[in-house]
Each structure stands twice: as structure tokens, then as C-alpha cells.
Amino acid sequence: MASSKIETFEDFARVHALLLASSGIPPPLHRQLFHKLSAETFDGGDFFRVEPCGDDPQRRLVLAAESMEKESQLFLVDHAWTFRLPDARKQLLEIPGLAQRMASLMCVDLDLASSHENGHVEPGESHGNNDTGNVAEILEQEIHNAGEKGAEGVLWLELEELNIDDAMLCSLDLSNKFPNLVALSLCGNNLQNPEAVLQEVTKLKSLRALWLNENPVLKNCDDMMDLIVKNIPRLEIYCSCLTGNFSEWALGFCGGMYGKDNPGCFNYASVSLERLTSLDLSDRCIHSLINKKFSPEEMPCLSHLNLRRNPFDKNSADDLIQLLNGFSSLHSLEVDIPGPLGKSAIEILESIPNISSLNGVSASEVLETGKHGVDSNLQPRFPQWDPDESLADRVISAMWLYLMTYRLADEEKLDETPVWYVMDELGSALRHSDMPNFRVTPFLYMPDGKLTSAISFSVLWPIQIVHQGDECTRDFLFGIGEDKQRSARLTAWFHTPEHYFMEAYEKHRQLLDSKKFTFASPCIEPSKNKSLLQDDGSALRVYTDIPQVEEFLTRPEFILTTDPKDANIIWTSMQVDDEMKKATGLTDSQYINQFPFEACLVMKHHLAETVEKALGSPEWFQPTYNLETHLSQLIGNYYARRRDGLDNLWILKPWNMARTIDTTVTGDLSAIIRLMETGPKICQKYIERPALFNGRKFDLRYIVLVRSMRPLEIFIADVFWARLANNPYSLDKSTLCEYETHFTVMNYIGRLNHMNTPDFVEEFEKEHQVKWLDIHQRIRKMIRTVFESAAAIFPDMQRSTSRAIYGVDVMLDRFFQPKLLEVTYCPDCTRACKYDTRAIVGNGETVKASDFFNYVFGCLFLNETKHVSPL
């Protein structure tokens, strides 16, 4: 047999043709890639160096070579850690040195080094001056300096980090000593009593600016700002925020005209903004920019304006754009994107055509390249951890800032579970840029020509000319534009404008609150469907590809056939569409176990859309977001819950995968966003406080039989199943990746602990002192409402030749209220066909497992109701 080992470049190019084509690696570099892979050449260290980023806990990559031309070189980057998500914590705990290396690479071990090397302050040490005795000296010096300048007394006073408490503030008698004080900073002191602070500062009637930042009093009084502004009508700046009274002085301060050396004057007649060219209003908590002093007439020379991180919630986008268009000299603008001015850079530039630079990027480049998201000054997210956290926990939290992913595939199928990896120290030092000078991509090298021999690397090459000392960057969201929510997805790595996302969430919530279909109370009428049995008594021919139907459908009224064209009934696990009908010769007169548009129930994102369109946000359906379309709303909900001190655990589920494949529970917003990279998902609020059974999580599987959607004619099987987790339930972070703690489907993973339904119900009633039939009635009502919603929103679901069963999965919260998890097409009926059980509802008969498909087919095709109950 000929060897398949890669020996020549031609072998390499042939075996890796698809990988090379999809990787984006320039063809002239393919031969260089082959040679470096063959020799395992890691020569990046000869061309680059990794540097710290000042005091920030991250590193950057810098070109050490003299220069590098575009697409002239190619470098291999090793993968320091490769894993599947459920195995991450276990590997960190068990592989020697892995947690230590990852912690160092991700800069989460800094506090474990010398406290002096890392600037750590031990108790008793101090960053600032805590000597309260020098306050009087500072005041005397300020009075002396003002006298030498011939000023009208002290106008600007900074008393910061002097350990001033309430009693000392009162004793300073500032209003008598400094009656003309324009600005007062008391940052970083020990002021606690709101009444004492109000009493003293409100005596200073000429104040334009007051800073009380980092004082306990701000936490002790929620309406401190309102009380102070009410009593100091001239106050324009409070704790770095512009008040509703802001005018010339505040604008002059933000424009650099005023400060300690030039405090201005309390006489407004002397204030002029005519020569102001640059104005930084970022982080000023401005609610409205519509102000008679913020105008082209007052600032005719204004050319640069920074409006970042302000809510502007009292202004519409149209009002703001109209205002800014009035500044004919304004050419450089910094704003949040998305934000109050618009959702994208292109939208903003088209609305304000005079702008030539947006967030530091030329307008012409934005418009030519079609960049919707431009934000060169977003602040990066840095890992947060508690000092007592283990290295493994720190790495788990920080890794989403560094991870990359791919999924293996061969000629037969795609691997269901994605692979995550961390590049080595060189690769991980590549920071993000909207205008990168390098590109990096994963590459699987198969030295033996087979996937089983594959070794993963990342490949790095320059896409621009790079000079010595330049930082080397990559685009974390390469190929992802605003049509795929680029700006929102940057939230995984950067602090994006929270107020924008919270507004998007509020609008979404209000829309849901306005939706409410009213369904008539169900009236169970005699079925209008007739039995399909023919007058001559001949059996109905059934074609199926489901082994359980082949084995257990034993009634004489039905006979199996291997030819689908010959069948009266098609019962299949495959989707039957027009293409399949044409290929197999099926006709519209044959009965099929599918309803048109049933995706509105069985695909998770469509189920959420169906429920929300019909009912808004019913109590039995957890808040759910399609991450492909509603990421901004999800981020806003996350921020709102964090603001309100609510739990923030979420569960991510692929649109159309069963058995909890690629399903993750997390409270990490970066993780939620990054998990989008492994395929389309919904993100649903996790039921953190479920009802438990002997301390373990469980859910319930019901079988719903549908004869008709209009009129709605549905039944529920009298037998249902409880599915139990194997481990005791816990919300400890270390358990979130434990499948057997947070998931209940053990047919394919873990060990299946089957429990007969009557035993489960009896023990559950004793444990919780509840009546199961009360719970059952609530579940019945919920299930009917789900199908009513689908019928109302999608009236074309009805087809006279459709009959189907669906699996409906339900969980109970701690108040024993049902929560809908999902609806499943062609559900796994292994337990139904394996375990005899006594029905809890109906007539309480024992239902034989071998009869399951006999009574299912009897209900759907013969109009029988044995072992089922109408809904």
C-alpha cells in the first residue's frame, strides 16, 4: 500500500487544499508554510518581542525586526492549551503546570508575586497623605498665594485624600474664609454624614464645581446631587458630572480653559467660548445636550468634540444630529458606536457630513471600507478575581479574553463539540485593532495525510507594511461587520456603552409587554377527524425509518412497508420537504408525521419568537434571546440585572441540536458573546432556583399528540417521565461545567438512573408537601397555550394529512410553577417503549411499554383516546 505521508509540497497542497483555500493564507506563502510545518520552525522570537502594557494587566506584541512587507512572511504560533469546554477545569487541575502557565499568560497571577513589585499596599501602608495636621497649612498657603496674585481671594481649593471627616469639615469654616470659592475638591476623604456635608457646602453660593468623589457619604445618600444642586443654583459640575445648570464655565473647564491656575471668575460676563477649539465632554453623565450655551454661536471655532459615555436620554438622535450639524467648523468627533447618535459609523457620518474624523479614523476610510463599527478608544476588559480564588478559577474567568475556536470535520460529519484553544505567549500578545496589521488563522496540519494525525497551529502573517517598534495587532472579529452585530460583540473584550444596550433592552421589554393574545377557554368537542380505516377493513400501510416503530407497532390495523410510495402513512425522523417528496415519489394524499411550519415550535429560536409574538413574556417562559439578532437586548438585560442586584446565570443552547450538545451555563458576559462563534444559539435566563428531588435537579418529558392545528385538537399521553440529574444541585461556579449536576438527559452521557413515574410522584409529594395533580393541571394549561400560540401566529400550520407527536420538556421552579424548556420533533421514545408504568392521570391503568406506538397510532389515525387525555 502506498504511503500517505506528506513528503513534498505537492503532497501538502493536495491533502490540505480545502484548508488552504478557507484559511485566507496568501498562495505565495503556501510553500513557506509547508517548509515551516515540516521542520516545526517557530521563529517568531527572532522577529517579535512581547512587552508589558504599562500598569495594565496585559501584554502587547511589537515588531523587533527592522521592517516587514505586506504578505512577505509567515509564522507558526503554537497552541499552549487545547480543550473542549466541559474538560477545561479538570485539565487545569490535573495537568501539571498548565494552570500556572495560563495564569501567567493571562496576567491573573500578578498579586501572587512580591507585593512591592506589583504595587500592592499592605494594611497600614498608604498611597496618599493621611496627615490631617497639614490641612490648616494648606489653607494658609492658598490664602497667601491668592494674596500674592492680587486675586479676589481663593477661588479654587483642592483638599484631597487628607482624611477629612464630618467634624473637621465643619471646623474648617470654608464659607467664611473663602466666600468667592468657584471650585472645591474633597475627593478621597472620610465624609459620611449627608446633613453635615450639605450644611457646609451649600454655604458656598459661588461654587461652580464640587467634587466629593470617593467619600462614603455618596453611598449614604441617594439624592445627594439633587439636594446640593437645589441649594447651590450656580453649580455646574458635581462629582465630575455636568448638572442641568451647566453653562459657559463648565464648558470652558471641559475645554481646558479653566483649572486651578486659571479658575475663571464668578462673573459670567467675563466668560467667552469664542476661541474654544476642542471640547472633551466624555464621562460627564449628560442627559441633555440642548443648552443655549452649547451652540455654534457661542463656540464658532469648535473643531473637535468628544461625547463618549454620556446617556443623552433626554435627546433624540435627530435632535443631536441637527445640533451638531450647526457647527460648521466641527470636523473631528468622538462618540459611542452604537450610541445615541446612531447604530453605526456609516450612519453617523452620513447624518453629519462635515465630519472628517470619527473616533480617530478618517471618514473617507470608514465610508470606503464600509466599516460600521469604529471605536479606537474603547477601554479593554481586564480579568477580575478575588484574592482567595484558585489559579484554575482565575483562568476560567479570564480565558474568554484569549480563546479561539475551531470544529473538526471529515468527509462524513461535523464534530458536534467545538475545540477551544489558547495561542502561546507570542500569539496571545496580539491585541485588537479595527485596522490591524496582521492576520491570524488556525490551521490543521496532517503529516500522515489523515485527520487522525492532525496537529493544530495558528498561522500569522502581515497584511500591512510594519516597521520596527510598531505594535502588531489583529482583528478579533475578522470578517464580522455590523450586519452580524460587530459593535455589540466587541463587548466581549471591551467596555462598550452600557446605556445604549440598556435602552435597547427597555424597548424590547416594552414591546413584549404590549403583546398579549387572548385565547378562548378550550372547549373539547367531538373530533372532526375520522378514522383512516378503509371500508374494506384493509390495514393502513406505514413506512418508517424509526426502529422502535418497526418493532412495537403491532396492531393489525397497521402494516409496515419498505416502499414509501406504497405507504398511507410516512413516519420518519427526516424532514419531508418538496425536494424529498419529489425524490421519493411521495404525494400530498399521504399522511406524514410533520406539520408545515412546525419549526415555530421545534427550533429553539423560533419557539421563543412564537411565544413572544403571541404572549410577550408569560411567566412560564424564561427571558430568551436569539443571539444572532438580539445580542444588544441581551447585553442590556444582563446590565439591568447586574444593576438591580439580580442573579445573572444564563444558559446557551444551539438553535437546533438535541441532547444538550454545545449547551453551556455561565454568568460571564464575555463567555456568552464568545460562544456565538460555535454556531447560532439562543441565550435563556437560567432557572437558578428549580424545584429539586432529593437535592437533585430534574425535568419532565411529556408526549403531545396533534391531530389538527385548526381547529386545535391535541392530546397528552397519560404517562410522562422524570429525568434526574446524577449529582446534587449546586450553584458553585466550579460545578457549572459539570454535566451530571446541571443537565438531566443521561441517555447518551453519564449514567441513566431511571425512576418509575408513580414512585417519583409519591416521593415528590412527600418531600415538598404538594399535590401532584395541581401541578399537572398547570402543566396541561401551559402546554395547550404553547400550541394555541403556534396556531394563532402561523395559521398555515394546518394540513389535513398531518399527524405528529412532540416531546415537551418542562421544569418546575421552587414555587412548583411550570417552565417550558423546549419542544422536540420526533422525540426519543426509548423509555416509553422500555418501561411499563402506571399512569398518574387518566384512569390510572398500567400502560405497557410495548403498546406505546399502538396507542399513539390509535389516537392519531383511528380517533381513539386510550392512554391519552385531550387538552
N, C-alpha and C positions, 0 to 999 in steps of 0.2 A: 504494500500500500504506500502511495506517495505521501511524503511528509507535508503537513500543512503549516509548518513553522515558517514565520516571516524571516526571510533571509535577504531579500532585495527590496529596493524602493518600489519596484513594480508590484511585488507581493503585498507590500504595505498599502499602496494606493488602491489595489483591487479589494483587499479584505476590508479596508476602512473607508471605502468610497462614500457610503451614506453618512458616516460620522464626519468625514472631512467636509462634505457638502453642507451639512447642517450646522457645523461649528462656526462658520464665518471666518475661519483662518484663511488668509490670502493664499491662493495657489502657489505663488512664488516661494512661500515659506514651507510648503509641504515637505520638500526634500530635507530641509534643515530640521524639521520636526522629526522625521524618520531617524536621522542620524542621532539626535539627542535622546530620543526614546530608546534606541537600540543600545546606546552606550550609557544610558542613565546619567546624562550630563546635566547637573544642576549648577549652572554657572552664574546665576543671578547675583550672587555675592560679589562678583567681580565688577558689576555694573551699577549696583544699587547699594544704598545704606538705609537702615531703619533708624529713625530719630524719635525722641520723645516730643510731645506737643506742649511744651511749657508745663504748666501746672495741671493740664487736662489729663485724665486717666486714659489716654490713647496714644498710639504711635502713628507716624507717617512714613511713607516711602519716598526717598529722594534719589534722583539720578546722580551717581558719583562719577560716571564717565563724562567725557568732555561734551558729547552730544550724541543724539540718536535720531536718525532719519525715520520718517513715517514708513511703517511696514518693512523695516530693514532688518530687524532682529526678532527672535522668538525665544522665549524662556520657559522652562518647565518649573512648575510650582508643585511641591509635594503636598499631599493631604495629611495633615497631622492627626486628624481624627475622623473616622468614617463610621456611621452607625445608622440604625433605624430607631425612630423616636422612642418606642417603648423600651429600648435597651439602654438609653442614654445614661440614666442614673446608675444602673447596675455596672456599666463599664467604668464609669468614673470612680466607683467604689472599689472595683475589683482589679482593674488593670494598673499595675504599679507605675507610679509617676505620671499617669495621664491627667489626673485632677490638678496636680501641681503645674504641669506644663500648660494646660488650658487656662488655669488661673493667672499665670504669668502672661500668657499671650493676650488675654482679655483684660489685663490690668485690674484684676479684682483681688490681688494679694498684697496691695501696697501697704495696708495697715499692719501686715504681719512682719514687715521689715522694721528697722530701727525707727522709733518714734521721732527721733531728731532728724533722721534722713528724710522722713516723709512729712515733716512739719507738724507732727501730731502734738497736741497740747495736753499734757497730763494735768490732773486736778491740782490746783494750787499755782500752776503756771498761768501766764497771762499773755494775750496778744496785744492788749492795749494798756492805756494808762488808767489805773484804778485808784490813783491817789486823789481822794476828794479834797485834800487840803489846798490844792492849787487852783480850785475854781475861782476863789477870790482874786488870786494873782492874775488869772486870765482876764477877768473883768476889768481890773485896774489897768492892765496893759492895753486893752481895747479902748478904754476911755482916753488913755494917754495918746495912742496912735491917732484917734479921731481928732484930738485937740491939735496935734502937730499938723494935720492936713487941713485944719480950718473948717472941718465938716460940721454939719448940724447935728452933732452928737453921733453916737454909734448907730449905724443903720443895718449892719449885718453881723450876726453873732452866731458862732458855732461852739456849742458846748457838748461835744460828742464823746461817748464812752468814758464818762467821768464819774460813773456810779451815782449820779444824782437821783435821789429818791423824792417822794412827795413833800416831805418836810423841808428838805433842802431847797427845792424849787420855790416853795412859799417864802423861805427866808431870804432868797436872793433879791426879792423886790424888783424884778426886772422892769415893770411898767413905770416905776418912778425913776429908775436910773437911766432907762433907755426909752423915753416916750415916743421917739420917732423911728423905732425899730421897723425895718422893712422885711427882714428875713431872719428867722430863728431856727436853728437846727439843734434838736435834743436827742439825736439818734443814739441808740445803743446804751441808754441809761436804765434806771430801775424804777421808772414811773409806773404806778399801779392804780391809784385811785382816780377814777374819772372825774369826780367832783372837784378834787384838789387841782387837777390839771386844767380843767375848764375854768376854774376860778382865776387862775393865774394868767393863762394865755389869752383869755378873752378881754383882759385889760389892755392888751396891746392892739389898739384900734387901727394902727397904721400898717399892720402886718400884711404883706403880700404873699409871703411864703412861710410855711410852718412844716417842719419835718419831725415827726415823732416815731419814725421807723424803729423797729427792734426794741420796743418798750412793751412790757406786759400789759399796759393799760389798753392797748389796741385789742387784746383778746378779751378784756373785761367789759368792754362797752361796744356793742354792735353799731350804734348810731352816733359814734363819736364825731365823725366827719360832719354830719348834719347839724349837730349841736354847735360845733365850733364855727362853721360857715355862717350859721344863723346869727351868731353873736359877733363875728368879725366880717362885716359885709364887704370889705375890700380884699379879703383873702382870695388869691387866685391859684395858689399851689398848696395842696395838703398831702403830706406823705408821698411826694413825687407825682401825685395825680393832679391834673388840672380840674379846678372846681367849675361849677356852672357859671361862675363870675369871671372866668379868665378873660383878660383883655391885653392891652399893649405890653404891660410889664411882663406877664407870663410868657408871651410870645417872644419878647426881647430876651428873656432868660433862656428859653429853649433855643434861641438863635445865637447864643453866645455873646449877646450884647451886655448882659448884666451878670454879676457874680460878686464874690467877696471884695475884689479890688475895685469893682465899679457897680455898686448896688443900685444905682439909679436914684430916683427921688420919689417921695410920696406925692409929688405934684404931677399929675398926668400931663399937664401942658408941656412938660419938658421931654416927654417920651415920643420918639418918632421911629417908625419902622421903615422909612422910605429906602434906606440903604441896605436893608437886610437881604442877603442873597441866599443864605442856607438856613433851613429850619428843621430841627430834629424834634418831632412830636411823638416819637416811639415810646411805648410803655407809659402812657400818660392817662390811661383809663378814661379817654374822651368818649362821651356818649353822643355829643352833637358837635359838629364842626361848623354849623351855621351860626356865625357870630359876626357882628358888624365890624369887628377889628380884624378878623381873618378874611381879608378881601384884597382883590387886586389894587384897589385904590389905596389901601393902607400899606401894601407891600408890593410896589410895582416892579421891583428888581428881583423878586424871589425866583431863583433858578433851580434850587434843589430842595426837595421836601421828603421827609421820612415820616410815614404814617403807620408804621408797623405796630401790631399788637395793641390795637385800640378797638373797642366794640362797635362804636358808631351806631348803636342800636336805635337811636332816635332819628337817624337819617336813612333815606332810601338810597340805593345805588345811583339812581337817576339824579337825585339832588346833589350827591357828592361829585358826580361826573360833571354836572353843569357848573358847580362851583369851581372846580379845578380847571375847566376849560376857559374860565375867565382870566386865568393867569397866563398872559401871552409870553412871558419870559420863562415860564416853568418848563424845563427840558429834562430834568432828572427826578425820578420818582421812586420811592421805596414803599411797597405795600405788601400786605399779606395776600398770598395766592394759594388757594382760593380765599376770598375775604369779602369785605363789604363793598368793594368796587367791582367785583366780578369773580367768576369761577376760573378764569384762565388768563394768561398773559396776553394772548392774542385778543381776547375780548376787551381787555382794558386798553390796550394800545389802539385798537380800532375806535374806542369810545373817546380817547384823549389823544388826538393825532399829533399834538405838539411835542409829545414826549419822545425824546431820542434815546433815553437810557432808563430801563426798568429793572430795578433790583441789581444794578451794576452790569447789566447785559444790554448791548446796543439793541434798539428797537428793530433796526434793519435785520439783524441776525435772528431775532425772535420770529419775525414775520417770514423771513426766507426759509428758515429751517422748520417752521411750524411748531415751535416749542410752546406748549400750553402752560407748562409749569416752569417758572423761573424764580429761584429763590436762593441766591448765593450766600445769604446771611442767616439761614436757619441754624438755630443752636442745636448741636448734637445731643442725643440722649446718652447719658453715661450710666453704667450699671449702678444700681443701688443695692446695698446689703447691710444687714445687721452685723455688728462686730462678732456676735456669737455664732453666726452662720458658718456651716462647714464649707470647705472649698467646693465640694460637689454641688451644694445648693447655690453657691455664688455663680458657678459656671452655668448651671441650668438657667439661671435668670439672665445672665449676660450673653449667652451663646446666640440669641436671636439677632444680635447686632453683627454677628460674624458668619453665620451659617450660609451655606449654599446647598443646592439640591439637584438631584437628577433621578431618573427612574429607569431601571433596566428593562430591556425588551429583546426578544428574539423573534424568529420568523413566526412563532405560534401565538405568543400572547405577551401582553404588557404586564410587568410585575405590579401587583396590586399595592405594594408598600413602597413608598419612596425612600431613597437613600439621602441622608444629610451628611455634610462634611464641613470641616474647618480647614482652610488652607494653612500652610505653615506660616512662620513668623513674617516672612517676606510678603507673601500674598495677603495676609490679614492686615498688613500695614497700609494697604491701598485704601484710601479714603474716597468718599463720594464726590463727584462733581457733575453738574449738568452739562459741562463742557469738558469731558475727560480727555486725557492724552494717551490713555492705554485702554485696552480691552482685554478681558479675561474670560475664558470659557472652559468648562470641564471636557475632558477627553478620555475615552476608554481605549487603552492600548491592549491589543490582543496578540501577544507574541507567538502564540501557538495557532492563531487564526480562528479561535473559538471563544465564545463568550465566557466559558468557564475559566479561561486563562486571563481574563481581563484585569488590568491594573488601572486604577483611576489616577489621573493627574489633572492639574489645571494648566492651561497654556496662556502665556502673557505676551502681548506684542504692542508696540507703539502705533497709535493711529494719528498722531500729530508729530511734528518735529519737537524734540525735547532737548533742553540744554542743561548743562551741569548746574546742579543746585535746585532745579525745578522739582516741585512735588509731583509725584506720579499718582494719578487718580484714575478711577474707573466710574462708570455709571451703574449704581446699584440696581437701577430699573431699566437696563438697556432694552430698547425696543418697546417700552411701555409708555404710551402717550396719555393725554388727558382722557381719550376715549376709553381707556382702561383704568381711570381714576388715579393717575400718577401722583397728583398733589396729595391726595388722601393717603396713598400708600407710602409716601415719604415719612409719614408719621411713625413708621416702624423704627426709623433711625433718628428722626429729628423732632424737635418741639414745634409743631405746626400750630396755627392759630386756633385755640380751643373754642373761642366764641363762635367762629364760623360753623364748626361741627355741631355745637350745641343748638345753634339756630336751625340747622338742617334737621336735627332730631326733633326739635319742638314743632316744626312744620309737619314733619312726618307723624308725630303723635297726634297733633290736632286733626290731621286728615283721617287717621284711624278712628278717632273719637266721633267723627262725623258720619262714619259708615255704620249702618245698622239695618239689615234686612229683618223684616218681621215675618216669621213663618207661622202659618196657621197650625193649630194643635192637630197632631196626626190623628186621622180617623181611619182606622183599619177596616177596609171594605173587602168584600169577597174579591178574589183575584180575577182580573180581566184576562189574564193569560190562560190559555188552555193547555192541557196535557198534549205533548207531542206524539203520543202513541197513535199509530195509524189504525184505521178501522179494521184492517185485516189482522191486527194483532202482531204484525211483524216487528222484530226488535229494531231499536234505533242503533245505527252503526256509528261507532265512536273511534275517531283517530286521536291518538295521544302519543306524546314523547315523554310522558312522566311515568317512571317505573311504578310508583305507588298506585296510580290509576290502573295501570295494566294488571297489577297484582290483586287489587282489592275491589275493583268494580265488577261484582259477580252477579248482579241481578239479571234475571232472564230478559228483562225489558231492554237491556243494552248488550251489544255485541261489539267486540273490538275488530278494527280493520287496519291493515297496514297501508292502505291506499287513501290518502287524504281526499282525492277527488270522489271517492266512493262513500265518504262519511256524511252522515246527517249532522254530526257534532264534531267540531275541532276543539280539542282540549290540549293546549300547548303552552310551554313555558317561553316560546319565542313570540316576538311581536309580529302580528299579522297585519301587514300594510298592503297597499295596492301592488307594490313590486313583488311581494311574496305571493300574493294571490295569483298574479299573472304567471309567476314561475312554477307554481304548483298546481295550477288549474282550479283553484277554489272559486266558488261562486257566491253571490250575495244571498242566496237562499240557504246556505249552510249556517248553522249556529256556531258561534265562536265565543270562547270564554274571555272576551275582551269587549269593553265599551269604547266608542270613539271618545277622544279627548280625556281618557282616564288618567293621562299624565297629570291632570289638575289635582289628582289625589295621590298618585303613587310616586311622583317625583317631589322631593322634599321642598325645593324652592317653589314649585307650582302649588303644592299644598298650602304653603304659607300665603301665597298670593290669593288663592281661592278663599281661605278663611278671612283674610284681611279685607278683601273686596266685599264679602258678604256681611261680615260681622265686626270688622275693625279689630279689636283686641279682646276677645272673650276671655274670661278667667281661666278657661280650661286649655288655653294655648299660650305657651310661653313666648315672650317677645322674640321675634325671629327676623333675621336679615339675610337677604341674598347678597353675598359679598361681591358678586360681580356687578351689582347695580346700586346697592345701598350701603356701601362702606362708610360714607360720610355720616349717614344717620346712625350707624352702629357706633362709630367713634364718639359721636355726640352723646349717645345713650350711656356709653362707658364713662365719659367725663361727668355726665349728670349724676350717675350713681356714685361715682367717687366723691363728687362734691357733697352729696347728701349722706355720705357715710354708709351707703348700702353695699351689700356683697356684690362682687364683680366676677364671679366664675361663669364661664361660658363654655358651651360645647360646640365643636365644629364638626359638621357632617357633610360628606360629599353629596352632591345632588342625587345621584342615582346608584349608590352602592349599598349593598346589604351587609349584614353580619358585622357591623361596626368597623368595617375596613376603613383605614385612614381617618378614623374619628378620634378627636383629641379633646380633653378637658383642660382648660387653662384660664388663669386670671391675668395673663400677661398680654397687654395690648399689642406689643411688638410681635409676639408669637401668633396672635390671631391674624394679623396682617400678613406676616411671612408665610403662614400656612396656605394662603391663597395660591402660592406658587406650585402646589402639588395637585391642582385641579379645582374646578368650580365647587364651591361649598356654600352652605348656609351656616350662620352663626346664631345660636339659640341660647337664650338665658338658661343656665344650668339650674336644675331643681336641687338646690343645696340642702334643703331640709325635707327629704322624702319620708313617707311612712316606711318603717322598717319592719322586717320579720326576723325576730330573734337577733336583732342588731345588724342584719344584712339588708342590702338593697334588693329590690325585686321589681319586676314589671309584669304585666298581664297581657297575654295574647288571646284576642278574640277573633273568631272567624265570622265574617259578614257575608251573607249570600244575597246577591242582587238579581232580581228578575227583570226589573224595569226601573228606569230613572225618571220617566214622565209618563204616567204618574209614578211617584216613588214607591216601589214595592221591594222592601228589603227585610231580611231576617237575620237573626243572630243565633249561632249554634248554641245549644244548651250547655255544651261543655267548653270551658276555657282552660288556660294553663297559666300557672305562675312560674316565672323564670327567675331563679335565685342567683345572686352573686355568691361567690365562694368565700370571700373574705369579709370580715366585719367592716362596716361602712366607716369611713374616716374622711375628714376634710383637710388632714395634714398635707402640706404641699408634696411631701415625699411619696404620697400614695396616688397622686393624680395620674401617674403613668401606669398604675397597676390595673391591668385589665380585669382581674378577678375581684377587684374591690369596687370599681365604678361601672362595670358592664355586666349584663345578665345573660347574654347569649353564649352558652357554653357548648353548643352543638359542635363547634368547629375548633374552639380554643379552650384550653383548661379542661377541668373535669366536670361532667354533667351530673348534677345531683337532682334527679327527678323526684318530685313530690306529688302524690295524688292530690287533685284539687280539693276533695272533701276534707282531707287531713289538713291541708293548708288553711282552708277557710275556718275550720274548727279551732285550730291553734291561733289564728289571727284574731278571731273574735274574743278568745280568752285573753290574749296578750293586751289588746287595746280596748276591751270592753265596748265593742261596737257590734252592730247588726249588719251582716254582710249584705242582706237584701236591700238595705237602704243605700249602700254604696253601689250595688248593682244597678239600681234604678237610675242613679245619677250617671253611671257609665252608659246605660242604654240611651238616655236622653242626649248625652253628648254625641254619641256615635250617629244617631239619627240626624242631629243638627249638622254634622260634618257632611253627610251625603245630601241633605237638603241644600246646603251651601253650594255644593258642586252642581246640583241640578238647576239651581237658580242662576248661577253665573254662567254655566255652559249648557244651555237648553238643548244644544245639538248632541249631547252625550247619548240621548235616547236612540236606540236602534232595536227594532223588534226581534232581530235574530242575535242579540247579545244576551249572554248569561255569564255571571262571573262570581268568584269568591275573592275576598280580600282579607288579608291579615291586618287587624287594627291593634296597635300596641299602645298600652295605657299604663301610666304610672299614677300613684296616689301621693299627694303631698301630705305633710304632717297633720293636716286637718281632715284627711281622708277624702279630699276633693280630687276628682279625676283630672289628669293632664294628658292630652293627646301627644304621643311621641311621633308616630308615623303610620302610614297606610301602605301596605305591601301588596303588590300584584303577585298572583300565583304563589301564595305563601307556602313555606316549608311545612308540610303536614306530617312529619315523621312521628311526632308524639301522638297525634290524633290516630295514626294507624298502628301504634305500638302498644298503647296502654288503655286497657278497659278502665272506665271510671264512672262513678255515679254522678249524675247531673245535679248540680246545686239548685238549679231553677227548673222550670217546666214541671213535669210530673215526677221528677226525682228518680227516674229509672236508671239502671246501669246501662251505659252506652258501650257497646262492643267496638273495640278499635277496628276490627276487620270490617265493620259496617259503615265506616266514616264516609267513604265516597259513594256508597249505596244510598245513604240518606241525603247527601249533598246533591247527587244527580236526581234523586226523587223529588227534592224541593224545587230545583231549578227547571227540570224538564217534564215532570209529571204532576206538578202542582200539589205535592204532598207537604206536610208540615211536621213530620215525625222528627223529634230531637232538635227542632229549631223553633224559635219564637219570633213572631212578626214584630218589627219595630215601628 
